[in-house]
Amino acid sequence: MATNNEIEFKQLLTQSQYQSIYKTYFQDVGTFSQTNYYIDTPQFDLKANQSALRIRVKDDYNEMTLKIPAEVGLMEYNFETRVVPELNKSITTQMLPAEIIEQLEKMDFDLNQLVILGALTTERLEKEVNGNLLVLDKSRY
């Protein structure tokens, strides 16, 4: 397991803004693709708790991540997983790492209702700028 305190700023860009940022920072950077499968209950209990659960598929590696509010930003719990994500697939507690179950149980909802509700595929560019990670994404649902 890896934990990470995430502080991020996201901004929706126009095509011209995207191209300007690309030309300024990313012309010499290769892109990679990843797909995130988002897990919640049909009632969006995780969202109601300002939290998110996902499985990220990148190359031949699947990672399950729980994001929950922290004092500053979000605390991430990251685990390699063998769960093969599919839309509308139920996620049982047997598929979840114990540390994620422990955090979800604090939210007081029925864990048996977890299901993969959506997917987002992203073409991503990353570059370190002044000690920070700058990321430029082009995403499709």
Secondary structure, 3 states (H helix, E strand, C coil): CEEEEECCCCCCCCHHHHHHHHHHHHCCCCCEEEEEEEEECCCCHHHHCCCEEEEEEECCEEEEEEEEECCCCEEEEEEECCCCCCCCCECCHHHCCHHHHHHHHCCCCCHHHCEEEEEEEEEEEEEEECCEEEEEEEEEC
